[in-house]
Amino acid sequence: MTVIDLFTGDGSTVSFPLSSTAAPSADALYVTIDGVSQLTDAYSVSGALLTFDGVPTSGAVIEARYAPDRNQNISTFFGNGVKQSFFLSKTPDSAAAVLVAMDGVVQGVETYDIQGNILLLPAPPPVDARVEVRFDVDAVAATAGFEGDGATTDFALPFTALAEDQVLVVIDGVFQHVDAFTVDDSILTFDAAPPLDAEIEVRQVEDRSSPLYGACFHTTVSFSPNGCGDGTTVQATA
């Protein structure tokens, strides 16, 4: 079962208690602050205590997702401004089965390619840019893309989803915390309408005994994930 812990920064606290006594390592925890993915060198986990290197600002929404019964592996690289292919420590089933983050922004599944155990990026990461690739995301069953019109709040998902923890939602590269939307009978409803032309990407989390660690992901604004707006669904092997 995926555990989702929500906290609010107060401008002075750096450590937050996770709800599970079997909390995972930092590599297995997925953390966002105000929708921005936190790289694994920005926090640590000791016992059931999540500690940040810096102080989250007052009012910041902090979300941590994890599954206490699973471990997650990460391959880390640094850009040199030239190289755009990287050898991974594992061979994932598909592009949707990994989360690729560049300096905290996780790329949409249409912005990179996976060939065997090689990650191919569309352009070389800048010098010293940190690239993290997270594995064990094989519980992702499908992805879908939409486009905001500034008024619509309800979007019909082309797959079955009954609760907020069964989907991962991003708007224009910003991860949406679980208190920003609801899911009921495959209808995704936002508390506020996504802006005009906003790119919306949704990943389905397959319901099984060992779901993925609270993986969130980010799309890049310069790319249109999964055709974004045409309702295309990309199936990923699980």
DOTOR-248510 format. One record per residue: x, y, z of N, C-alpha, C in turn. Coordinates in Angstrom, 2 decimals, padded with zeros to 5 digits, always signed. Layout:
BEGIN
      n_X      n_Y      n_Z     ca_X     ca_Y     ca_Z      c_X      c_Y      c_Z
        X        Y        Z        X        Y        Z        X        Y        Z
...
This chain:
BEGIN
      n_X      n_Y      n_Z     ca_X     ca_Y     ca_Z      c_X      c_Y      c_Z
  +000.83  -001.19  +000.00  +000.00  +000.00  +000.00  +000.87  +001.25  +000.00
  +000.54  +002.19  -000.84  +001.29  +003.45  -000.90  +000.87  +004.36  +000.24
  +001.87  +004.91  +000.94  +001.61  +005.84  +002.03  +001.88  +007.25  +001.51
  +000.98  +008.18  +001.79  +001.15  +009.58  +001.40  +001.07  +010.43  +002.66
  +002.18  +011.09  +002.99  +002.23  +011.99  +004.14  +002.29  +013.43  +003.66
  +001.44  +014.28  +004.22  +001.42  +015.71  +003.89  +001.84  +016.53  +005.11
  +002.69  +017.52  +004.88  +003.12  +018.43  +005.93  +003.06  +019.87  +005.41
  +003.11  +020.82  +006.32  +003.17  +022.23  +005.96  +004.36  +022.87  +006.65
  +005.23  +023.51  +005.87  +006.41  +024.15  +006.44  +006.04  +025.34  +007.30
  +006.86  +025.62  +008.32  +006.62  +026.77  +009.20  +007.79  +027.76  +009.16
  +008.75  +027.51  +008.27  +009.88  +028.42  +008.14  +011.02  +028.13  +009.09
  +010.87  +027.14  +009.97  +011.95  +026.81  +010.90  +012.18  +025.31  +011.04
  +011.14  +024.50  +010.86  +011.25  +023.05  +011.02  +011.93  +022.42  +009.82
  +012.89  +021.51  +010.08  +013.56  +020.79  +009.00  +013.25  +019.30  +009.04
  +012.74  +018.78  +010.15  +012.47  +017.35  +010.29  +010.98  +017.11  +010.47
  +010.47  +016.08  +009.77  +009.04  +015.78  +009.80  +008.86  +014.28  +010.00
  +007.96  +013.87  +010.93  +007.77  +012.45  +011.23  +006.89  +011.76  +010.18
  +007.42  +010.71  +009.57  +006.64  +009.92  +008.63  +005.69  +009.02  +009.40
  +004.55  +008.73  +008.80  +003.51  +007.99  +009.52  +003.82  +006.52  +009.68
  +004.65  +005.97  +008.81  +004.96  +004.55  +008.88  +006.22  +004.30  +009.68
  +006.18  +003.33  +010.58  +007.38  +002.96  +011.35  +008.35  +002.17  +010.49
  +007.89  +001.74  +009.31  +008.75  +001.01  +008.37  +009.09  +001.91  +007.19
  +009.38  +003.17  +007.48  +009.70  +004.13  +006.42  +010.93  +003.68  +005.65
  +010.99  +003.96  +004.35  +012.10  +003.49  +003.52  +013.31  +004.42  +003.61
  +014.32  +004.09  +002.84  +015.50  +004.94  +002.75  +015.19  +006.16  +001.91
  +016.12  +007.11  +001.86  +015.91  +008.31  +001.07  +015.71  +007.98  -000.40
  +016.40  +006.95  -000.90  +016.28  +006.55  -002.30  +014.90  +006.02  -002.63
  +014.19  +005.50  -001.65  +012.88  +004.89  -001.89  +011.74  +005.85  -001.60
  +012.05  +007.03  -001.08  +011.04  +008.03  -000.74  +010.96  +009.03  -001.89
  +009.74  +009.46  -002.24  +009.60  +010.51  -003.25  +009.01  +011.74  -002.59
  +009.73  +012.84  -002.65  +009.38  +014.04  -001.91  +009.21  +015.23  -002.84
  +008.15  +016.01  -002.63  +007.96  +017.25  -003.37  +007.65  +018.37  -002.38
  +008.07  +019.58  -002.73  +007.73  +020.78  -001.96  +007.07  +021.76  -002.91
  +005.82  +022.09  -002.64  +005.03  +022.96  -003.52  +005.09  +022.48  -004.96
  +005.04  +021.16  -005.13  +005.00  +020.59  -006.46  +006.34  +020.40  -007.14
  +007.42  +020.81  -006.49  +008.76  +020.68  -007.08  +009.44  +019.44  -006.52
  +009.89  +018.55  -007.40  +010.55  +017.32  -006.98  +011.85  +017.64  -006.26
  +012.07  +016.97  -005.14  +013.29  +017.14  -004.38  +014.26  +016.01  -004.71
  +015.46  +016.36  -005.16  +016.45  +015.35  -005.45  +016.89  +014.67  -004.16
  +017.44  +013.46  -004.28  +017.73  +012.66  -003.10  +018.85  +013.24  -002.23
  +019.62  +014.18  -002.76  +020.66  +014.79  -001.93  +020.13  +016.00  -001.16
  +018.81  +016.26  -001.25  +018.22  +017.42  -000.56  +017.59  +017.03  +000.77
  +017.54  +015.72  +001.07  +016.93  +015.26  +002.30  +017.52  +013.92  +002.71
  +017.24  +013.51  +003.92  +017.68  +012.21  +004.42  +016.56  +011.60  +005.25
  +016.65  +010.30  +005.47  +015.65  +009.59  +006.28  +016.38  +008.77  +007.33
  +016.00  +008.96  +008.58  +016.55  +008.17  +009.68  +015.39  +007.66  +010.52
  +015.25  +006.33  +010.56  +014.08  +005.77  +011.22  +012.84  +006.20  +010.47
  +011.94  +006.89  +011.13  +010.74  +007.39  +010.48  +010.74  +008.92  +010.44
  +011.95  +009.51  +010.37  +012.06  +010.96  +010.39  +012.66  +011.45  +009.08
  +011.91  +012.30  +008.37  +012.36  +012.92  +007.14  +013.00  +014.27  +007.48
  +014.25  +014.46  +007.08  +014.98  +015.69  +007.41  +015.53  +016.34  +006.15
  +015.23  +017.63  +005.97  +015.72  +018.38  +004.81  +017.05  +019.05  +005.13
  +017.88  +019.23  +004.10  +019.14  +019.95  +004.27  +018.88  +021.43  +004.54
  +017.83  +021.98  +003.93  +017.44  +023.37  +004.14  +016.07  +023.43  +004.78
  +015.65  +024.61  +005.18  +014.36  +024.78  +005.86  +013.27  +025.07  +004.84
  +012.23  +024.22  +004.74  +011.09  +024.55  +003.88  +010.44  +025.86  +004.34
  +010.02  +026.67  +003.39  +009.47  +027.97  +003.73  +008.12  +027.84  +004.43
  +007.73  +028.88  +005.12  +006.46  +028.89  +005.84  +005.30  +028.76  +004.84
  +004.41  +027.83  +005.11  +003.26  +027.60  +004.24  +003.51  +026.64  +003.10
  +004.76  +026.20  +002.90  +005.08  +025.26  +001.83  +004.39  +023.93  +002.07
  +003.83  +023.36  +001.01  +003.18  +022.05  +001.09  +004.21  +020.97  +000.77
  +004.41  +020.07  +001.70  +005.40  +019.00  +001.56  +004.66  +017.68  +001.44
  +005.01  +016.91  +000.42  +004.38  +015.60  +000.25  +005.45  +014.54  +000.12
  +005.28  +013.45  +000.86  +006.20  +012.30  +000.79  +005.38  +011.06  +000.48
  +005.80  +010.33  -000.54  +005.11  +009.09  -000.93  +006.11  +007.94  -000.85
  +005.62  +006.80  -000.38  +006.47  +005.62  -000.29  +005.59  +004.41  +000.00
  +006.17  +003.24  -000.24  +005.51  +001.98  +000.10  +006.46  +001.24  +001.04
  +006.10  +001.05  +002.29  +007.01  +000.50  +003.29  +007.57  -000.88  +002.95
  +006.90  -001.62  +002.06  +007.34  -002.99  +001.80  +008.20  -003.12  +000.55
  +008.63  -001.99  -000.03  +009.44  -002.10  -001.24  +010.64  -001.17  -001.18
  +011.66  -001.52  -001.94  +012.84  -000.67  -002.07  +012.90  -000.14  -003.50
  +013.56  +000.97  -003.67  +013.66  +001.57  -004.99  +015.11  +001.92  -005.27
  +015.54  +001.74  -006.50  +016.91  +002.04  -006.88  +016.96  +003.27  -007.77
  +018.07  +003.97  -007.73  +018.24  +005.19  -008.51  +019.60  +005.17  -009.19
  +019.64  +005.54  -010.47  +020.90  +005.80  -011.17  +021.06  +007.31  -011.27
  +022.25  +007.81  -010.95  +022.51  +009.25  -010.94  +023.64  +009.60  -011.90
  +023.44  +010.67  -012.67  +024.44  +011.14  -013.62  +024.56  +012.66  -013.50
  +025.65  +013.20  -014.06  +025.83  +014.65  -014.12  +026.13  +015.05  -015.56
  +025.43  +016.09  -016.02  +025.61  +016.53  -017.40  +026.96  +017.18  -017.64
  +027.42  +017.04  -018.90  +028.67  +017.71  -019.29  +028.45  +018.64  -020.48
  +027.17  +018.83  -020.85  +026.86  +019.70  -021.96  +026.99  +019.06  -023.32
  +027.44  +017.80  -023.36  +027.64  +017.10  -024.63  +026.89  +015.77  -024.66
  +027.08  +014.98  -023.62  +026.51  +013.63  -023.59  +025.00  +013.66  -023.40
  +024.29  +012.83  -024.16  +022.84  +012.74  -024.00  +022.33  +011.30  -023.92
  +023.24  +010.33  -023.83  +022.85  +008.94  -023.59  +023.59  +008.45  -022.35
  +022.88  +007.64  -021.53  +023.42  +007.22  -020.25  +023.07  +005.76  -020.00
  +024.04  +004.99  -019.51  +023.82  +003.58  -019.19  +023.17  +003.46  -017.81
  +022.05  +002.75  -017.75  +021.31  +002.57  -016.50  +021.76  +001.30  -015.79
  +021.54  +001.26  -014.49  +021.92  +000.09  -013.70  +020.92  -001.05  -013.84
  +019.75  -000.75  -014.42  +018.73  -001.77  -014.66  +018.16  -001.58  -016.06
  +017.45  -002.60  -016.54  +016.76  -002.49  -017.82  +015.26  -002.39  -017.56
  +014.67  -001.20  -017.67  +013.24  -001.03  -017.39  +012.38  -001.59  -018.51
  +011.13  -001.86  -018.18  +010.21  -002.41  -019.17  +009.84  -001.39  -020.25
  +009.81  -000.11  -019.88  +009.39  +000.92  -020.83  +009.81  +002.28  -020.30
  +009.60  +003.31  -021.10  +009.89  +004.68  -020.65  +009.01  +005.06  -019.48
  +007.77  +004.54  -019.45  +006.85  +004.87  -018.37  +007.20  +004.16  -017.06
  +008.12  +003.20  -017.13  +008.48  +002.43  -015.94  +009.62  +003.07  -015.15
  +010.08  +004.25  -015.58  +011.09  +004.99  -014.83  +010.66  +006.44  -014.70
  +011.22  +007.12  -013.72  +011.02  +008.55  -013.56  +012.37  +009.21  -013.77
  +012.44  +010.11  -014.72  +013.69  +010.77  -015.08  +013.62  +012.23  -014.62
  +014.47  +012.58  -013.66  +014.47  +013.95  -013.13  +015.75  +014.66  -013.50
  +015.62  +015.90  -013.98  +016.78  +016.72  -014.29  +016.74  +017.96  -013.41
  +017.66  +018.03  -012.46  +017.68  +019.13  -011.49  +016.31  +019.33  -010.84
  +015.66  +018.19  -010.51  +014.40  +018.24  -009.79  +013.17  +018.28  -010.66
  +013.32  +018.43  -011.96  +012.16  +018.43  -012.87  +012.12  +017.09  -013.58
  +011.09  +016.29  -013.30  +011.00  +014.96  -013.89  +010.35  +015.05  -015.25
  +010.96  +014.42  -016.23  +010.56  +014.57  -017.62  +009.38  +013.67  -017.97
  +008.48  +014.16  -018.80  +007.35  +013.36  -019.28  +007.81  +012.21  -020.14
  +006.99  +011.19  -020.26  +007.41  +009.95  -020.93  +007.68  +010.14  -022.42
  +007.20  +011.22  -023.01  +007.46  +011.46  -024.43  +008.72  +012.30  -024.65
  +009.40  +012.70  -023.58  +010.56  +013.58  -023.74  +011.88  +012.83  -023.70
  +011.83  +011.51  -023.58  +013.06  +010.72  -023.58  +012.75  +009.34  -024.12
  +013.78  +008.56  -024.38  +013.60  +007.22  -024.92  +014.43  +006.25  -024.10
  +013.96  +005.03  -024.01  +014.68  +003.94  -023.34  +014.93  +002.84  -024.36
  +016.19  +002.50  -024.55  +016.56  +001.40  -025.44  +017.41  +000.42  -024.64
  +016.76  -000.67  -024.21  +017.46  -001.61  -023.34  +017.76  -000.95  -022.01
  +019.04  -000.85  -021.66  +019.42  -000.18  -020.42  +020.06  +001.18  -020.69
  +019.72  +001.78  -021.81  +020.27  +003.08  -022.19  +019.17  +004.13  -022.19
  +019.40  +005.22  -021.48  +018.50  +006.37  -021.48  +018.98  +007.35  -022.54
  +018.09  +007.75  -023.43  +018.40  +008.71  -024.49  +017.58  +009.98  -024.26
  +018.28  +011.09  -024.03  +017.61  +012.37  -023.83  +017.62  +013.16  -025.14
  +016.63  +014.03  -025.37  +016.54  +014.76  -026.63  +017.64  +015.80  -026.82
  +018.27  +016.21  -025.72  +019.36  +017.18  -025.78  +020.30  +016.92  -024.61
  +021.57  +017.25  -024.74  +022.51  +017.02  -023.63  +022.12  +017.85  -022.41
  +022.11  +017.26  -021.23  +021.88  +018.05  -020.01  +022.99  +019.09  -019.86
  +022.68  +020.25  -019.31  +023.70  +021.28  -019.11  +024.83  +020.78  -018.20
  +025.94  +021.46  -018.24  +027.09  +021.11  -017.40  +026.67  +021.10  -015.92
  +026.99  +020.01  -015.24  +026.72  +019.81  -013.81  +025.24  +019.60  -013.47
  +024.36  +019.55  -014.47  +022.97  +019.22  -014.18  +022.89  +017.81  -013.62
  +022.12  +017.63  -012.57  +022.00  +016.31  -011.93  +020.81  +015.57  -012.54
  +021.05  +014.39  -013.06  +020.00  +013.55  -013.65  +019.81  +012.33  -012.76
  +018.59  +012.14  -012.28  +018.26  +010.96  -011.48  +017.22  +010.13  -012.22
  +017.47  +008.83  -012.28  +016.53  +007.90  -012.90  +016.06  +006.93  -011.82
  +014.76  +006.93  -011.54  +014.18  +006.06  -010.52  +013.53  +004.84  -011.17
  +013.84  +003.67  -010.59  +013.27  +002.42  -011.09  +012.13  +001.97  -010.19
  +011.67  +000.74  -010.43  +010.56  +000.14  -009.69  +009.30  +000.99  -009.80
  +009.06  +001.49  -010.99  +007.83  +002.22  -011.26  +006.98  +001.35  -012.21
  +007.18  +000.04  -012.10  +006.48  -000.87  -013.01  +005.01  -001.01  -012.69
  +004.53  -000.34  -011.62  +003.11  -000.38  -011.32  +002.34  +000.67  -012.12
  +003.04  +001.44  -012.96  +002.35  +002.38  -013.84  +001.76  +001.60  -015.00
  +000.45  +001.68  -015.16  -000.23  +000.89  -016.18  -000.50  +001.67  -017.45
  -000.68  +003.00  -017.36  -001.02  +003.79  -018.53  -000.77  +005.26  -018.24
  -000.69  +006.06  -019.30  -000.60  +007.50  -019.14  -001.62  +008.17  -020.06
  -001.99  +009.39  -019.72  -002.95  +010.13  -020.54  -002.60  +011.61  -020.50
  -002.89  +012.32  -021.59  -002.60  +013.75  -021.65  -003.84  +014.56  -021.99
  -003.92  +015.75  -021.42  -005.02  +016.68  -021.68  -004.44  +018.08  -021.82
  -005.30  +019.02  -022.23  -004.91  +020.42  -022.34  -005.96  +021.27  -021.66
  -005.53  +022.17  -020.79  -006.46  +023.02  -020.08  -007.07  +024.09  -020.97
  -008.30  +024.52  -020.62  -008.95  +025.60  -021.37  -009.28  +026.79  -020.48
  -008.83  +026.74  -019.23  -009.08  +027.84  -018.31  -010.41  +027.77  -017.60
  -011.26  +026.80  -017.97  -012.58  +026.70  -017.37  -012.92  +025.29  -016.89
  -012.47  +024.29  -017.63  -012.80  +022.90  -017.32  -012.05  +022.41  -016.09
  -012.79  +021.78  -015.18  -012.17  +021.18  -014.00  -012.26  +019.66  -014.01
  -013.19  +019.10  -014.81  -013.39  +017.65  -014.85  -012.79  +017.07  -016.12
  -012.05  +015.98  -015.97  -011.45  +015.30  -017.10  -011.70  +013.81  -016.97
  -012.21  +013.19  -018.03  -012.52  +011.76  -018.03  -011.26  +010.98  -018.37
  -010.80  +010.15  -017.45  -009.60  +009.36  -017.66  -009.92  +008.14  -018.52
  -009.03  +007.77  -019.43  -009.27  +006.61  -020.29  -008.86  +005.30  -019.62
  -008.78  +005.30  -018.31  -008.47  +004.08  -017.56  -009.20  +004.14  -016.22
  -009.25  +003.02  -015.54  -009.98  +002.94  -014.27  -009.15  +003.52  -013.13
  -009.73  +004.45  -012.41  -009.10  +005.03  -011.22  -010.22  +005.44  -010.28
  -010.10  +005.05  -009.02  -011.18  +005.28  -008.06  -010.77  +006.17  -006.89
  -009.48  +006.47  -006.79  -009.02  +007.26  -005.66  -007.80  +008.08  -006.07
  -007.48  +009.11  -005.25  -006.41  +010.03  -005.59  -005.05  +009.34  -005.63
  -004.84  +008.32  -004.79  -003.53  +007.68  -004.76  -003.34  +006.69  -005.91
  -004.33  +006.58  -006.80  -004.21  +005.71  -007.96  -003.77  +006.47  -009.21
  -003.53  +007.77  -009.07  -003.05  +008.55  -010.20  -001.93  +009.50  -009.75
  -001.10  +009.91  -010.69  -000.06  +010.90  -010.50  -000.33  +012.01  -011.50
  -000.46  +013.23  -011.03  -000.95  +014.33  -011.86  +000.06  +015.48  -011.88
  +000.29  +016.01  -013.08  +001.21  +017.13  -013.26  +000.57  +018.16  -014.19
  +000.72  +019.44  -013.86  +000.26  +020.53  -014.74  +001.46  +021.41  -015.06
  +001.80  +021.49  -016.33  +002.92  +022.34  -016.77  +004.17  +022.15  -015.91
  +004.50  +020.90  -015.66  +005.73  +020.61  -014.93  +005.63  +020.70  -013.43
  +004.46  +020.98  -012.89  +004.29  +021.09  -011.44  +003.44  +019.93  -010.95
  +003.99  +019.13  -010.06  +003.28  +018.00  -009.48  +002.12  +018.50  -008.63
  +000.97  +017.85  -008.79  -000.23  +018.24  -008.05  -000.38  +017.36  -006.82
  -000.37  +017.97  -005.64  -000.54  +017.22  -004.41  -001.95  +016.64  -004.34
  -002.12  +015.59  -003.54  -003.38  +014.86  -003.52  -004.54  +015.68  -002.97
  -004.26  +016.81  -002.34  -005.35  +017.64  -001.86  -005.77  +018.70  -002.88
  -005.20  +018.64  -004.10  -005.53  +019.61  -005.15  -006.54  +019.07  -006.14
  -006.92  +017.79  -006.01  -007.86  +017.18  -006.94  -008.54  +015.99  -006.28
  -009.60  +015.53  -006.92  -010.28  +014.31  -006.48  -010.45  +013.38  -007.68
  -010.61  +012.10  -007.41  -010.87  +011.12  -008.45  -012.06  +010.28  -008.02
  -013.07  +010.22  -008.88  -014.27  +009.45  -008.59  -014.75  +008.79  -009.87
  -014.71  +007.46  -009.90  -015.17  +006.71  -011.06  -014.51  +007.19  -012.34
  -013.18  +007.32  -012.30  -012.36  +007.71  -013.44  -012.59  +009.14  -013.93
  -013.21  +009.96  -013.11  -013.33  +011.38  -013.41  -012.35  +012.15  -012.51
  -011.38  +012.79  -013.13  -010.41  +013.60  -012.40  -010.95  +015.02  -012.29
  -011.10  +015.51  -011.07  -011.66  +016.85  -010.84  -010.67  +017.70  -010.06
  -010.25  +018.82  -010.65  -009.35  +019.74  -009.99  -010.13  +020.73  -009.13
  -009.53  +021.17  -008.04  -010.15  +022.20  -007.22  -010.26  +023.52  -007.98
  -009.31  +023.77  -008.86  -009.32  +024.97  -009.70  -009.02  +024.55  -011.13
  -009.63  +025.21  -012.10  -009.44  +024.86  -013.50  -008.00  +025.11  -013.94
  -007.37  +024.15  -014.59  -006.03  +024.39  -015.14  -006.08  +025.53  -016.15
  -005.01  +026.34  -016.23  -005.01  +027.49  -017.13  -005.15  +027.11  -018.60
  -005.48  +028.09  -019.41  -005.59  +027.89  -020.85  -004.26  +027.38  -021.41
  -004.36  +026.31  -022.21  -003.21  +025.69  -022.88  -002.26  +024.97  -021.92
  -002.64  +024.83  -020.67  -001.79  +024.10  -019.72  -001.69  +022.63  -020.14
  -000.50  +022.08  -020.03  -000.30  +020.66  -020.34  -000.55  +019.84  -019.08
  -001.44  +018.88  -019.18  -001.81  +018.03  -018.05  -001.41  +016.60  -018.39
  -000.67  +015.97  -017.51  -000.29  +014.58  -017.73  -000.66  +013.77  -016.50
  -001.24  +012.60  -016.75  -001.71  +011.74  -015.67  -001.16  +010.33  -015.88
  -000.60  +009.77  -014.82  -000.18  +008.37  -014.85  -001.09  +007.56  -013.94
  -001.50  +006.42  -014.44  -002.30  +005.50  -013.64  -001.39  +004.61  -012.82
  -001.68  +004.50  -011.53  -000.96  +003.58  -010.66  -001.79  +002.32  -010.54
  -001.23  +001.22  -010.99  -001.96  -000.04  -010.99  -002.23  -000.50  -009.57
  -003.43  -000.96  -009.31  -003.81  -001.44  -007.99  -003.33  -002.87  -007.82
  -002.30  -003.06  -006.98  -001.78  -004.40  -006.73  -001.18  -004.41  -005.34
  -000.69  -005.55  -004.92  -000.26  -005.69  -003.53  +000.97  -004.85  -003.21
  +001.83  -004.59  -004.20  +003.04  -003.80  -003.95  +003.10  -002.64  -004.93
  +002.36  -001.58  -004.68  +002.35  -000.46  -005.62  +003.66  +000.31  -005.59
  +003.83  +001.21  -006.56  +005.08  +001.94  -006.63  +005.24  +002.91  -005.49
  +006.47  +003.21  -005.22  +006.77  +004.24  -004.25  +006.28  +005.55  -004.80
  +005.47  +006.26  -004.14  +004.91  +007.55  -004.40  +005.58  +008.31  -005.49
  +005.64  +007.75  -006.63  +006.33  +008.41  -007.69  +005.50  +009.52  -008.25
  +006.07  +010.68  -008.30  +005.45  +011.74  -009.06  +006.40  +012.06  -010.19
  +005.92  +012.77  -011.18  +006.79  +013.09  -012.28  +006.40  +014.44  -012.80
  +007.30  +015.04  -013.58  +007.04  +016.35  -014.14  +007.24  +016.30  -015.65
  +006.41  +017.00  -016.38  +006.62  +017.15  -017.80  +007.40  +018.42  -018.04
  +008.06  +018.51  -019.18  +008.72  +019.76  -019.53  +007.77  +020.57  -020.40
  +007.70  +021.87  -020.17  +006.74  +022.72  -020.87  +007.01  +022.73  -022.36
  +008.26  +022.52  -022.76  +008.61  +022.58  -024.18  +008.17  +021.34  -024.95
  +007.69  +020.33  -024.26  +007.21  +019.13  -024.91  +005.75  +018.91  -024.57
  +005.04  +018.22  -025.44  +003.63  +017.94  -025.22  +003.47  +016.46  -024.96
  +003.40  +016.04  -023.69  +003.40  +014.61  -023.35  +002.20  +013.87  -023.90
  +002.51  +012.73  -024.54  +001.45  +011.83  -025.03  +000.47  +012.52  -025.96
  +000.92  +013.51  -026.68  +000.03  +014.20  -027.60  -000.79  +015.24  -026.90
  -000.74  +015.30  -025.59  -001.36  +016.27  -024.70  -002.52  +017.02  -025.32
  -003.71  +016.54  -025.04  -004.88  +017.23  -025.54  -005.67  +016.37  -026.51
  -005.01  +015.32  -027.05  -005.73  +014.48  -027.99  -006.26  +013.23  -027.35
  -006.06  +013.08  -026.03  -006.63  +011.94  -025.32  -005.90  +010.65  -025.53
  -004.72  +010.68  -026.17  -003.96  +009.46  -026.41  -003.59  +008.77  -025.12
  -003.72  +007.47  -025.09  -003.29  +006.68  -023.94  -002.13  +005.80  -024.35
  -001.06  +005.85  -023.61  +000.11  +005.03  -023.90  +000.16  +003.90  -022.88
  +000.09  +002.68  -023.33  +000.14  +001.53  -022.45  +001.57  +001.19  -022.09
  +001.81  +000.93  -020.83  +003.13  +000.52  -020.38  +003.03  -000.86  -019.77
  +004.02  -001.70  -020.06  +003.97  -003.04  -019.48  +004.19  -002.98  -018.00
  +003.55  -003.86  -017.25  +003.67  -003.86  -015.79  +004.20  -005.18  -015.31
